[in-house]
Amino acid sequence: MKRVVLADSHEIFRTGIATTISNRDEYRIVAQCSSSTRLLQAILAFPGCIAITATCLRTDLNQLQSCLKQSASHAIAVVGHDECVKPLYPTFSGIITRDIAPAALLKCVRQVASGQSWIDTESATAAFSQEDLVGMRVRDRLTTREMRVSALLLEGRKNREISVRLGTSEQAIKNCMRDIYNKTGVSDRLELALFIHHHRELLKAVHGVASEIKIEEQRSIFPGAVA
């Protein structure tokens, strides 16, 4: 059973999250904290936990990252819609908004618990600028293969899964990922996912490629079924 620590200054929000998670047998709420100090103490007291914490607590990210590393735990940030999320990684493995749907919350917790990242689209797109020049520039620099890899990465696929979907080797995907990192200026998968979500034009293009991949797969399974 996975242990979960909740941290938020609003008791009503903590109660709502606790109710959603407690309805699942695989999770157990081990602590509810109303301050950053108690949050850090709880993370150290319950190694291997998932900490769901609101950024309004103003927890020092360096201290939080140190505690997470020390206790082999992971954290999910609860952010406001007008909040810039870029400073939150790599400390947080998941980023959600307060009004996240219960099903999406459980999916986030499940993926973070398995060592993956999860980003709520609403929180990541809140800081879009009116004219996404950076997104357009990066979109035009990425090759067709790099766009396809980015699209599958955004779905939470691992390198092995991506290689199977695209019919190539896992090493080829690793090389492609390295090229994407160089072109976008990021250093890992989470940063890349955040970067794509932050740039409207790039995100739009990636979503378009994802749709093309699905259509191609449907055609391969049911020839002539997809127009």
Rosetta blueprint (number, residue, H / E / L):
1 M L
2 K E
3 R E
4 V E
5 V E
6 L E
7 A E
8 D L
9 S L
10 H L
11 E H
12 I H
13 F H
14 R H
15 T H
16 G H
17 I H
18 A H
19 T H
20 T H
21 I H
22 S H
23 N L
24 R L
25 D L
26 E L
27 Y E
28 R E
29 I E
30 V E
31 A E
32 Q E
33 C E
34 S L
35 S L
36 S H
37 T H
38 R H
39 L H
40 L H
41 Q H
42 A H
43 I H
44 L H
45 A H
46 F L
47 P L
48 G L
49 C L
50 I E
51 A E
52 I E
53 T E
54 A E
55 T H
56 C H
57 L H
58 R L
59 T L
60 D L
61 L H
62 N H
63 Q H
64 L H
65 Q H
66 S H
67 C H
68 L H
69 K H
70 Q H
71 S H
72 A L
73 S L
74 H E
75 A E
76 I E
77 A E
78 V E
79 V E
80 G L
81 H L
82 D L
83 E L
84 C L
85 V L
86 K H
87 P H
88 L H
89 Y L
90 P L
91 T L
92 F L
93 S L
94 G E
95 I E
96 I E
97 T E
98 R L
99 D L
100 I L
101 A L
102 P H
103 A H
104 A H
105 L H
106 L H
107 K H
108 C H
109 V H
110 R H
111 Q H
112 V H
113 A H
114 S L
115 G L
116 Q L
117 S L
118 W E
119 I E
120 D L
121 T H
122 E H
123 S H
124 A H
125 T H
126 A L
127 A L
128 F L
129 S L
130 Q L
131 E L
132 D L
133 L H
134 V H
135 G H
136 M H
137 R H
138 V H
139 R H
140 D H
141 R H
142 L L
143 T L
144 T H
145 R H
146 E H
147 M H
148 R H
149 V H
150 S H
151 A H
152 L H
153 L H
154 L H
155 E L
156 G L
157 R L
158 K L
159 N H
160 R H
161 E H
162 I H
163 S H
164 V H
165 R H
166 L H
167 G L
168 T L
169 S L
170 E H
171 Q H
172 A H
173 I H
174 K H
175 N H
176 C H
177 M H
178 R H
179 D H
180 I H
181 Y H
182 N H
183 K H
184 T H
185 G L
186 V L
187 S L
188 D L
189 R H
190 L H
191 E H
192 L H
193 A H
194 L H
195 F H
196 I H
197 H H
198 H H
199 H L
200 R H
201 E H
202 L H
203 L H
204 K H
205 A H
206 V H
207 H H
208 G H
209 V H
210 A H
211 S H
212 E H
213 I H
214 K H
215 I H
216 E H
217 E H
218 Q H
219 R H
220 S H
221 I H
222 F L
223 P L
224 G L
225 A L
226 V L
227 A L
